[in-house]
Structures are given as C-alpha cells and as structure tokens.
Amino acid sequence: MKAMPLGRSAQRLGSGRVRIAVGCAVAVLLLTGCSAFGGSSASGTSPSGASITVAAVPGVGDAPLYVAMRQGLFQQHGLTVHLDSYQTMAQVMTALHQGQADVAVGDYADFFYEQQTDKSAPMVVLADGYDAAPNTMDVLVRPNSPITTPQGLAGARIGTAEPQMIPDQVDAPYSLETVAASSALDNDGVQPNSVKWVPMPAKDLVNALRTRQVDAILVTEPQIFQAETQIGARTILDACSGQTVNLPLDGYFAPKSFAEKHQAALEAFRSVMTRAQADAVQPAPLEAVLMNNAKMSRETASLITVGQYPTALKVTSLQRVADLMSFYGALTHSLVVSQMLLP
C-alpha cells in the first residue's frame, strides 16, 4: 500500500473530487535553520528604493505571488516589484539569465537542471513556492480503459507535458512530473522504463487521451479536472505518493550575483511571500488570480485540487527532488541543494 499524507482537511464535492485545503500553520513551519539566508525569518524591511523584477508563468504553483501583487503587499513592505508573465519556463529562464528579471519562479526540476548544466550563471533558491498534496499530479486513463491498476501501465504510452529545460532523452525522465511518476511506478512494482513517455503541449493532453493517441496521461491541474469532467477520466496512479509524497514542486530562485548584492531586498520579498502563502487558505483571492491570470473558468478555479503553499524552506525536502532527479537520470550527477543557499 502506498504511503499517504495525513492531517489535511478536505471537502467532498458533488463530482466526487476532493478539494485539498492549502497552506500550513506559520508557527509550525518557520523553523530555525530553514531560511535560505541563514536565519529563522526575514525582517521584512526593504531598503529605500529597492526594486525587484520577477518572471513567472501564471498557474496554480505561483498563484500567491499574483495575490500579493493584486493586494499591494510588496508596497506595504517598501518594496517595488515588477511582475512579468511568460508563456514557458524557457522564456522565464532566458529573462533571468539576460538580466531582464531578478527573481524567477517555477519547476524545481528545470532550475536544478539549469544549475548543473550552466556553471557560468549559478543561482540561489530563495523560497519554497508549492508542494504536492494527494492527487495534484496524476496518471489518468479513459473511463473504459482496460488499465485498472498501476501495474497495468507497464508498456503503456503515457502523454506528458513537453520538456521545458531538460531535453527529452531515451529512458530518462525530462520533467519533475516524469521523475515523480517514475518513483511512484517503482513503488508499485512497475519498471519506469517499461512505459513510453509521449511529450506534447499540456493543452493537448486531454484531447490526446480522448482520441486514443495515448493510453494514459500524466498531468497536473487544471488538466486533471478537465480530464475528469470532460471525458470521465479515472486516476490510476498518484505520482506524488510513496517516496514522492509532499514533494516540493515549484520554488523561487535568483542569480547568485544579484542575491549577494541585494540580500535585504530579497529578504523583504521572501517575507511578503511567507504572508501571501499563509493567506492562500482563503479561496476567494486565489480563485480570482486563477481566473484572471491563469485564465481558468470560474468552475475550474473553484474545484481544482490544490496542493500546499509552504511558509518555510526546508533544505532536506528540496534535496529529495535533486536526489530523485539524479537517481532517475534527469541529472547527470548529484546536486547538493545546501550549496545553493547564501551563507
């Protein structure tokens, strides 16, 4: 039996889905030694005139960032933040490397891969942005599929979102989704290399399953909700279970050169994000951002399964991501995440 997380409140919806309550108690999570800058928390005071440009792809993982912008939280801390939205993580990474952005948020796998392959532009991790909860990353099949267990996925063609920064290599995962799913398959006694990952644009995955182009799809929200409501898709595997339970998914990063010169401003930025992520349990602001910035319908924004928005950075949790990536071949060798923190 796969290990499942405990202690989360949930509400059963009419469609049979479970809406996971997001956020955790700040008092519990603000642990001494977990800070990216060496302390237990930031003062939240920004130097006069401090300004930061953030690059992001609007979605569930970085929704609290957009909430903070809409509510003027950065200005309340004396920090000017410019938020530039992009369509892909490749565009976000280009903006960061070319100096068009000072901070970027996105998939840990892409940042860790970039950290290992581009030695000329080292990065630091500032804050944990979004962690998995049950059924936030699933393998789904059609309602009439003969596949009824994870073991039935052996030999299956599984559609996944196309690679961003990690190249598509034979017999190696190329995204955090495929890394996590490989671990979950292993946990259920299925050899990960027995499945065939089929990369395609995320927007095409549900239709690919409907039209039998693939046997299953590996998706996050909102594609999970869309597949279930539009074609009655069934979950066969929770990719964030077993060894990947509560896996960190998205984080905030900055070039090391910028972070060393602007530490106070980044501490203020992180302080605001701590507040914004703690407040993410309030559904109205979160849903407004998902509708206006991530372009979801009202129904989708209100019914998707949302993971956790942590209020502290735990290095041991992030190391799990790097270790899984190296174990399954998404990284060529081990990455020590603690070396990505400022002293």
HELIX and SHEET records of a PDB file:
HELIX    1   1 VAL A   26  LEU A   29  1                                   4    
HELIX    2   2 ALA A   63  ARG A   70  1                                   8    
HELIX    3   3 LEU A   73  GLN A   76  1                                   4    
HELIX    4   4 MET A   89  HIS A   97  1                                   9    
HELIX    5   5 TYR A  108  THR A  117  1                                  10    
HELIX    6   6 PRO A  150  LEU A  153  5                                   4    
HELIX    7   7 LEU A  176  ASN A  187  1                                  12    
HELIX    8   8 PRO A  192  SER A  194  5                                   3    
HELIX    9   9 ALA A  202  ASP A  204  5                                   3    
HELIX   10  10 LEU A  205  ARG A  210  1                                   6    
HELIX   11  11 GLN A  223  ILE A  231  1                                   9    
HELIX   12  12 GLY A  242  THR A  244  5                                   3    
HELIX   13  13 LYS A  256  LYS A  261  1                                   6    
HELIX   14  14 GLN A  263  ALA A  278  1                                  16    
HELIX   15  15 ASP A  279  VAL A  281  5                                   3    
HELIX   16  16 PRO A  283  ASN A  292  1                                  10    
HELIX   17  17 ARG A  298  LEU A  303  1                                   6    
HELIX   18  18 VAL A  315  PHE A  327  1                                  13    
HELIX   19  19 VAL A  337  MET A  340  5                                   4    
SHEET    1   A 2 ALA A  10  ARG A  12  0                                        
SHEET    2   A 2 VAL A  18  ILE A  20 -1                                        
SHEET    1   B 5 THR A  80  SER A  85  0                                        
SHEET    2   B 5 SER A  51  ALA A  56  1                                        
SHEET    3   B 5 VAL A 103  ASP A 107  1                                        
SHEET    4   B 5 PRO A 248  PRO A 255 -1                                        
SHEET    5   B 5 MET A 123  ASP A 131 -1                                        
SHEET    1   C 5 LYS A 196  MET A 200  0                                        
SHEET    2   C 5 ARG A 157  ALA A 161  1                                        
SHEET    3   C 5 ALA A 216  THR A 220  1                                        
SHEET    4   C 5 MET A 137  VAL A 141 -1                                        
SHEET    5   C 5 ARG A 234  ASP A 238 -1                                        
END                                                                             
